[in-house]
């Protein structure tokens, strides 16, 4: 068997990393020649990378099938919606109208500014709050499901995700907290060193930062790249830690892990909580990026899409999960730009809408992957890090 010196391997890895870094830096400037929409597609894909890496902790490392992961995304987004928009003023107004004995003292306590304009906290304060609240929700979800595995766990988590979505959709009365199906708008954009990444009013969406001018979507792109790098770093450290190896032991054989002295209960709760906190952070960034949120953004379809990213790329393998997230997050937008014109050019009319074709391709891709490459498009090169086939989608 031919072997290579470790210095050659490390040099090859360093060169690959350098080329990848250059491509990431150059991409927004190259794509902007074809319109800012392509950079915006990549912005959304980077948010999905953060989501998929959080779900990978639960599904890939610990082997717990979670079909309600989008609920934590919603929790983070609504935290930003309440704490970085005029929505809090609406909440106080409805509280005074419905329960004056409670609302009027609260108005006096918070002051005239918050009562008139709402709370406008910095997103950098909202992010740790979103991570903490989403992590607590993850632990609350995990507590009653500790003895469940496989299909039963999937059904419970699916129900949790739908409960959160319906809760957000109906929490507009008697006190209007979430504004119901109309959603929350006018959410503050991200600010770095006092500079709005959405561009100042009248700038046409152009951000001036450190003497440089760039479109808003480019500024968000570089911010999301940095957040994704941090998420990958944390995920990699977790995977190689004692905690990560304990999760893998639980994934492969829970009874054997318990016999070896691993505290299965606490580690399962920790997996749910840590995975959920990633979703909360991504949700807060999504709300600040979009400036608007509504319950429609957090449907069961989104949960399935994030799970499909993990399964398609390679369960438990961080680069594979990143690849799956990019492919499936960018696919709908690419199809939207290409399917219609291509059918018109070839057939003279549109036979299949882009959204319908996306669902067909999702299903076809997952079936083919399960048949041809059960470990995903980019499985882990280390056999011990791959889930056994029986637990490839959550455990037998």
N, C-alpha and C positions, 0 to 999 in steps of 0.2 A: 504494500500500500504506500503510495507516494505521499510524503508529508512536506510541509513548507515551514520555514523558520517563523517564529512568532513575530520577529521584526518585520518580515514581509507582509504578514497578515495585518499587523497594526498599521503599516504604511498604506496598505490597500484600503483599510477602513477609514483612515484619515483622509485619503484622497476622495473617497466616496462621499464622506461627510462634507468636504469642502465644495465639491461639485453640487451636492444637494443644497447647501446653504446659498450658493450663488444663484441657483435656479429659483429658490424661494424669494430672494431679494429682487431678482430681475423680473419675475412674473408679472407683478401689477403694472409695471411700466410698459411691458410688451403687450399685455392684454388690453390696456387702456386705449391702444390704437384701434381696437375693434368695438369700443364702447365701454363705459363704466359698469355695465350690467354683468360683464364676465368677471370683473373683480368682486362685485357684490356676491356673485354665485360662490366664489371662493371664500368670502367672508362667512357666509352661512355654512359652508362645508367645514371651516375651522371650528365653528361652534359645535357642529355635530361630532367632530373629532373629540372635543372635550367630553361631550355626552357619552360617546361610545367607549372612551377610556374609563369613565366612571362606571358604566354598566359592565365593563370587562372585569372590574374588581369583583362584582357580585357573581356574574355568570362564568367568566373565564378562570378566575383564581379560586373562588370558593365553590363553584358548581351549583349555584342557586338560581334557578330560572325565574327571572323577574319580568313580567309582562306589563307592569305598571310603572316603569321607570320614569316615564314622561311626567308623572305627578310631581317629582322633585324638581324637574325643570320648571313646571308651572309655579311651584312654591317660590322659587328664586325670582321668577319674573314678576309675580305679584308683590313680592317684597319690594322690588325696585319700583313697581307701579304705585304703591302706597306711600313710599318714603322719598320719592324723587319726582313728584308731580303734584298738581293741584287737587288730586283725589282726596287727600285728607280733609280739605276744606268741605268737600261734598259730604264726607262721612260725618263731620261735626254738625253740619247743617241739618242732615236727616236725623241725627241723634237728638238735637235740640227740639226738633218738631215732634218726634215720637216719644222721647223720654226726657222732658225738660229738667226733671229733678237730677238726672245724671249729666245731661249735656251742658247745661248752663255753668255748673262749677268747672267742668272740663274746659270749656271755652275760656273762662277767666284764668284758669291755670296755664293754658298754652299760649295765650296772648292774642292780640288782634292780628298780627302778621300771619301766623299759621292759620287762624280762623278764616282769613280772607284769601290767602294764597296757597295754603297747604304746606307740607313739609318738603324741603328740597335738600336732603342730605347728599353728600358726595357719594358717588358710586363706590369709591374705595372704602367707605364705611359700611355701605350696604352689602358688599361682597362677603365679608366675614359673618355678618348677620344672616345672610341668605344661606351660607354654608352651615351655620350652626342650626338654624331652624329646619333646613332640609335634612341635616344629619339626625336631628331629634325625630323628625317624621319617619326617617328610615329605620331608626331603632324601634319606634312604636309599631311600624309595620312588621319588623322582624320578630318582635316579642311573641305574638300569638302564632307565628308560623314555624317555630323552632323544630317541631316534630314532623313537619310536612316536607315532602320531596317530590320532584318530578311534576306530573300533571296537576296534583293537588296544590302545590305551591304556586304554579303558574296561574291557576284559577283565582286564588286568593289575591295575588298581586295584581292581576287584571282588574279585579273588583275594586281594589284600592285606587288604582289609577282612574277608573271611571267615577268613583265617589268624589275624588278631588276635582275632576273636571265639572261634574254636575254641581258640586258645592260652589265653585267659582261662578258658574253660570246662573245660580239662583240666589246668590248672596247680595241682592240689591234691595231687599226689603225684609223686615220693616226699616232696618238701617242699611243705607246704601254703602256697602263696603267695597265691592268689586265692580260696581256699575253693570253687573249682569252680562247679558249677551252683547251689549254695546261696547264692552271693554273699556280700558283705561288709555287715554291718549295724553299728549303733551308731556311725556316722560323725558326728564333731562338727559341730554347726551353725556357721554364720558368726557371728563376734562382732565388734561395732563398739564401740570404747571400753569393752571389758569387758562389753558387753550382748549376750546371746545373742538372735539374731533368731528362734529357735525358742521363745523364752519360757523363763523359769526354771522349775525343777520346782515343781509345785503352782500355777502361774499360769494353767493352762488354755489355754496357747498365746497368752497376751496379753503383749506386749512393752512394757516401760516404758522410754522413752527421752526424756531431756531434759524430764521432766515430762509427757510425752504417753503415752497408752496406745493401742495399736492391735493388731489381730490379727497373728499371725506372718506370714500370707500377705501382708498389706499392707506389712509391714516388708521382706520379700523383694522385693515388687513395686517399691518405690522404689529398692532397691539395684540390681535388675536393669535398671531404667530408666536409672540413671546409667551402668551398664556398657555398655548399648546405645548411649547417646549417645556414650560414649568410642569404641566400636567404629565407629560411623558417622563420627565425626570422623577417626579414623585412616584409614578406607577412603576418605573423600573426599580427604584429603591425598595418599594414595597415587595415587588416580585422576588427580589434577591435576599430579602430579609428573613429572619426566623418566622415572622408573622406570615409572610407570603408562602413559605414552605408549609406552614401549618394549614393554611387555606387549601393548598394543593392536596395535602393529606386528607382533609375532610372531603374534598371533591372526589378523590379516587375511592376512598372507603371510609365512611364515617364511623363505622363500628371499630375498625382497626385504629383509627385516629384516637378515638375515645379510650381504647385499651392502652394506647401509648402514653396516656396522661394529658392529652390535649383537651383544653376546656372548650368543647364544641359549642356550647351555648353562647359564651361570651364572644367567641371568634365569629360566629355567624352574625350576631348583632353588630359587631364591629364592621364586618363586611358590608352589611346593609347601610350602616351609618356613613361609612367613608365613601361608598359609591354614591349615596344620595347627596353628600356634600359637594361632590364634583358637579352633579346635576344642578344644584342650587346656584353655584357660581356661574355655570353656563347660562342659566335662566336669567340671572341679573344682567349679564352682559347682553343677552338677546333683547331684553326689554330696553336697555339703554341704546342699543344699536338701532332697533326698529322705531322707538319712540311711541309705540302702540302695542298693546297686547289684548287678546280676547280669548275666551275658552276654546274657540275653534282651532287654535294653534297647538292644543294639548290633547288631541284625540287619541284613541286607541291605535289608529293607523300610524301615528308618530312613534308610539312605543314599539310597535312591530318593526318599523323602519330602523330604529336604533338597534334593536336586537338582530335584525338582518345584517347590519353593518358588522357586528361582532362575529356572527356565524360565517358570513361570506369571506371576511378577511382572514380569519384564523383565530378560533377561540383561545384566549389566554396568551396570544402572541401580540405584543404591543405594536410592532411595525405592521403586522397583518391587519389589526384593528384600525389603524390609521388609514391603510390602503382601502379597506372596506368602507370606511366613513367617507373618504373623498369620492369614491366611485358612486356610491348610492346617494350621497347628498347632491352631487353635481349632475347626476343622471337626469332628474326631472327637468332642470333648467336647460340642459343641452338638448333634450328631446323637444322641449317647448320651442326652441329656436330652429330646430332642424326638421322635425317630423312633418309639420304642415307644409313648408316650402318644398320638401323632397317629394311628398305625395302629389302636390300640385304639379310639379315638373314632370313626374313619371306617369301619373294617372289622370291628371286634369281635375281632380277633386280630392278632398280629404275624407278618407274612409275610416281611419282610426284616430281618435283624439289623443293628444300627447299624454294626458292623465291616464286614460285607459291603457295605453301602450306601456306606460310606466309600471302599472300593476301587473300586467302580463309578464313583463321582463323580470320584475322582482320574483314572481313565482317560478318562472323558468330558470332564472339564475340559481335560486336556492335548491331546486330539484337537481339541476346538473351538478352543483357543488357537492351535494350530499351523495350523489352517485359516483362522481369521478374523483373528487378530492374531499373526502369527509372531514379532513382537518382544516379546510379552508384554502383560499388562494395562496396565502403565504403562511404556512404553519410554522410552528417553532422548530428550529433546527435541532433542539435538544428533545429527545424522545420523552424524557421525564417531565417536561413542561406541557406535553400535549394531553388533553383529556382523553380517556379511553372512549372508544366509539359509543359505548352504551350510555355515557354521560355527556355526549357531544352537545346536546341541547338541554342540559339541565340536570342530568342524573337519572338513573334507572330506579 
